[in-house]
Amino acid sequence: MMSDARLEVGDATYPCSILDMSVGGAAIMTPLALAPGSRAVLEIDGMGSFDVRVVRGLGIGLAVSFDVTPERANALGRELNPGPLPGTN
């Protein structure tokens, strides 16, 4: 999964790409080095904005966790997994 996105840190916005994503967070490719615990806003094309917290650096980017309500997490889960796999129904 390689989606265009932007990471907003304070008043600055930086382009980034989504490498992997789940209901709980994402791995993003960015040249930014942010300390674990840093807060930011991740805006993903076609999916909207998410408040995030940096979990760790990845060498090529960052691992972040989403700070979302249970309802938003459920909606994100449905968007990431829209239906049963072929042949499983």
N, C-alpha and C positions, 0 to 999 in steps of 0.2 A: 504494500500500500504506500504509494508515494503521492501525497497530496500537498498542494501549495498552502502555505499558512503564514501567519505573522505572529511574532511574539512581542507583546507590548510590555516594556519594563519602564516604569515611571512615565516620563513624557516621550520616550523614544520607542520607535517601532522597527523591528528587524525582520527581514524575510527568513523563513525557515521551511523545512519540508517534514512531513509526517512519515516516519519510517515504519512504525507499527502503532497500533492503537487498540485499546480495550475499554470497557466501561470504566475501569479504574484510573486510566491514565494513558500516556503516550510516550513513545521514543521519538525525539525530534532531532533532525540534523540542523545544526546551527554552529557558527563559529564562536558564539557567545559562551563564556565560562561564568556560570552563576553558582554561587555557593548553595549547598543543600539547605533547604528551608526558605530560600528566596521565593518571593511571590511575583506572579506575572499574570498576564491575560493572553491566552492562546486563541487566535481567531483562525478557524479552519474554513477554507472555501467550501460553501455548500452545507456547512454544518453549524456555523455560528461561533460564538465566543464562549470560552470556558475560563474560569478562574483556576489557576494552577499553582502548585507548589513544587519546586525542584526537589527531586529525591536524590539524584546523584548525576555526576558527569559520565558520559559514555565514550569519551575520546573524540568522537565525531559529532557530539551534540549533548543532549540532556535527556534524562528520564524525568517525567513530571507526573504528578498525580492530580486528578481532577477534584475540585471542591464543588460538588454538585448536590442538589437535593435528590432524594430517592426517586422522585418522579422523573427528574431529568436523566438520572442514571438508567431508569427503565426505558425511557424514550431512546436514549443513545444505544442501549442494548438491542432494541428493535431495529434501529437504523443500521447497526453494524451486522446484525444477523436477521435479515428480513424474512426468512422462511426456512422450511425444512430442506435438507439436502436432497437432491434428486435420488429417487429410489428409497427414501426413508419414510414415506407416508403410508 
